[in-house]
Amino acid sequence: MNDDFIETLLLTGKLAGITTIILLFIGLPLGYLLAYKNFRLKALVEALISMPLVLPPTVLGFYMLVAYSPQNAIGHFLEHTLNLRLAFSFEGVLLASVLFSLPFMVQPIQNGFASIPRSYREASYTLGKSFFITFVRVLIPNIKPSIITAVAMTFAHCIGEFGVVIMVGGNMPGETRMASIAIYDEVQSLNYDTANKYSLILFIISLLILTVIYSINGNKRIL
């Protein structure tokens, strides 16, 4: 295994890891909000969160690339005011990855919160516990399987994402060249041996993640 091979795998893991951590902090409060609160446009919010499940990755990638462009108001502000150019950069791919992986984190957590009996929260508040204590010590411990599933699914989705990454980041070694893009690139170059190595590693990682998820869900059903 050469340095480029290792670097690509590490970069892929870095993207998936950072994306998962960011989405965990977003997914917990957002999942709570969607599970317990009713508000105007809630259906629209849920639809927007779920869009990556049905939307072709290249569509989101295209609009993200347009937003990043210096010719666009958003891109112009980022580049000239914040000195931040997101197109064809790791930061740009990371932002796109967070948006595209959002439902994989939010939906399992939302379902977990929704499955907790209302009496749990009421009992905690009756005992004088604050919202934060109830959230941290009562609700979160009761949705651990959902959180683990959300984290695992988000990470697995990130390491295999292709369309958004190549649209927003291109194929820049050490910057935006992820394993999924490397597989395509190696196949195009007829380097099937290297493509097989990438594919096998991603296959094993995905299999292990799914095995963990099904084991957790299986144990939950047994209990």
C-alpha positions in Angstrom: 0.0 0.0 0.0 1.5 3.3 -1.1 1.3 6.7 0.7 -1.5 7.9 -1.6 -3.7 4.8 -0.8 -3.3 5.4 3.0 -3.8 9.1 2.7 -7.0 8.6 0.8 -8.4 6.2 3.4 -7.4 8.5 6.2 -9.0 11.5 4.5 -12.2 9.4 4.0 -12.3 8.5 7.6 -11.6 12.1 8.6 -14.6 13.3 6.6 -16.9 10.7 7.9 -15.8 11.2 11.5 -16.1 15.0 11.5 -19.4 14.8 9.7 -20.8 12.3 12.2 -19.7 14.3 15.3 -21.2 17.6 13.9 -24.4 15.8 13.0 -24.7 14.2 16.4 -24.7 17.6 18.1 -27.3 18.8 15.5 -29.4 15.6 15.5 -30.0 15.3 19.2 -31.8 18.7 19.7 -33.4 18.5 16.2 -34.6 15.0 16.8 -36.1 16.0 20.1 -37.8 19.0 18.5 -39.4 17.0 15.8 -40.5 14.2 18.1 -42.2 16.3 20.8 -43.0 19.7 19.3 -45.8 20.7 16.9 -45.2 23.9 15.0 -46.1 25.5 11.7 -44.2 24.1 8.7 -43.1 21.1 10.7 -44.0 18.9 7.7 -41.9 21.0 5.4 -38.9 20.9 7.8 -39.2 17.1 8.0 -39.5 16.9 4.2 -36.4 19.1 3.7 -34.4 16.9 6.1 -35.5 13.8 4.3 -34.8 15.2 0.8 -31.3 13.6 0.5 -32.9 10.1 0.8 -34.7 10.6 -2.5 -32.7 13.4 -4.2 -29.9 12.5 -6.6 -26.6 13.4 -4.9 -25.5 15.3 -8.0 -28.5 17.7 -7.6 -27.5 18.7 -4.1 -23.8 18.8 -5.2 -24.7 21.1 -8.1 -26.6 23.6 -6.0 -23.8 23.6 -3.3 -21.3 24.3 -6.0 -23.4 27.1 -7.3 -23.7 28.6 -3.8 -19.9 28.3 -3.3 -19.1 30.1 -6.5 -17.7 33.7 -6.1 -20.2 34.8 -8.8 -23.0 33.9 -6.3 -23.8 36.3 -3.4 -23.1 33.6 -0.8 -19.8 32.5 -2.4 -18.8 36.1 -2.9 -19.4 36.9 0.8 -17.5 33.9 2.0 -14.5 34.5 -0.2 -14.2 38.3 0.0 -15.5 38.9 3.5 -14.4 35.7 5.4 -11.6 34.8 3.0 -13.1 31.3 2.7 -13.3 29.5 -0.6 -15.4 26.3 -0.3 -15.5 25.1 -3.8 -13.1 22.2 -4.4 -11.9 22.2 -0.8 -12.2 19.8 2.2 -14.3 22.3 4.1 -16.7 22.6 1.2 -17.1 18.8 1.0 -17.6 18.6 4.7 -20.5 21.1 4.6 -22.1 19.3 1.7 -21.6 16.0 3.6 -23.3 17.3 6.7 -26.3 18.4 4.7 -26.5 15.2 2.6 -26.1 12.9 5.7 -28.6 14.8 7.9 -31.5 12.4 7.7 -29.3 9.4 8.6 -28.7 11.0 11.9 -31.9 12.8 12.6 -34.5 10.2 11.8 -33.3 7.3 14.1 -32.9 9.8 16.9 -36.3 11.3 16.3 -37.9 7.8 16.3 -36.0 7.0 19.5 -37.4 10.0 21.3 -40.9 9.3 20.0 -40.8 5.8 21.4 -40.2 6.9 25.0 -43.4 6.9 27.0 -44.6 10.4 27.9 -44.7 9.4 31.6 -40.9 9.4 31.7 -40.7 13.1 31.1 -43.6 13.9 33.2 -42.2 12.0 36.2 -38.9 13.8 35.8 -40.5 17.2 35.7 -42.7 16.3 38.7 -39.6 15.5 40.7 -38.3 19.0 40.0 -35.7 18.1 37.4 -34.9 20.7 34.8 -35.3 20.3 31.0 -31.5 19.8 30.7 -31.3 17.1 33.4 -34.3 15.3 32.0 -32.8 15.4 28.5 -29.4 14.2 29.6 -30.2 11.8 32.3 -33.6 10.4 31.4 -34.2 10.7 27.6 -30.8 10.1 26.1 -30.0 7.0 28.2 -33.3 5.5 26.9 -32.4 6.0 23.2 -28.9 4.7 23.3 -29.7 2.1 20.6 -31.1 4.8 18.4 -28.1 7.0 18.8 -25.7 4.2 18.0 -27.7 3.3 15.0 -27.8 7.0 13.8 -24.0 7.4 14.4 -23.2 4.1 12.6 -25.5 4.8 9.6 -24.2 8.4 9.2 -20.6 7.2 9.3 -21.3 4.4 6.8 -23.1 6.7 4.5 -20.3 9.2 4.5 -17.5 6.8 3.6 -19.4 5.6 0.6 -20.7 9.0 -0.7 -19.7 9.7 -4.3 -22.0 12.1 -6.1 -21.9 15.1 -3.7 -18.1 14.7 -3.1 -17.1 14.7 -6.7 -19.5 17.6 -7.6 -18.3 19.8 -4.8 -14.8 18.7 -4.2 -13.6 17.2 -7.4 -10.7 14.7 -7.2 -7.8 16.5 -5.5 -5.3 14.1 -3.8 -4.9 14.9 -0.1 -7.8 17.4 -0.2 -11.0 16.0 -1.6 -10.1 12.6 -3.1 -12.2 10.2 -1.0 -12.1 6.4 -1.3 -15.3 6.2 -3.4 -13.8 8.6 -6.0 -10.5 6.8 -5.9 -12.3 3.5 -6.8 -13.9 5.2 -9.9 -10.6 6.8 -10.8 -8.7 3.5 -10.5 -11.2 1.6 -12.6 -11.0 4.3 -15.3 -7.3 3.8 -15.3 -7.7 0.0 -15.4 -6.0 -0.4 -12.0 -8.4 -3.1 -10.9 -6.1 -4.3 -8.1 -6.0 -1.0 -6.3 -9.7 -0.5 -6.9 -10.4 -3.9 -5.4 -8.4 -2.9 -2.3 -10.4 0.2 -1.8 -13.6 -1.6 -2.4 -12.8 -4.5 -0.1 -11.9 -2.1 2.8 -15.2 -0.1 2.4 -17.1 -3.4 2.1 -15.7 -4.7 5.3 -16.3 -1.5 7.2 -19.9 -1.2 6.0 -20.5 -4.9 6.8 -19.2 -4.4 10.4 -21.3 -1.3 10.9 -24.5 -3.0 9.7 -23.8 -6.0 11.8 -23.5 -3.8 14.9 -26.7 -2.0 14.0 -28.7 -5.3 13.5 -27.2 -6.7 16.7 -28.3 -3.7 18.7 -31.8 -3.7 17.2 -32.1 -7.5 17.7 -31.1 -7.2 21.4 -33.6 -4.4 21.8 -36.5 -6.5 20.4 -35.5 -9.4 22.7 -35.6 -7.2 25.7 
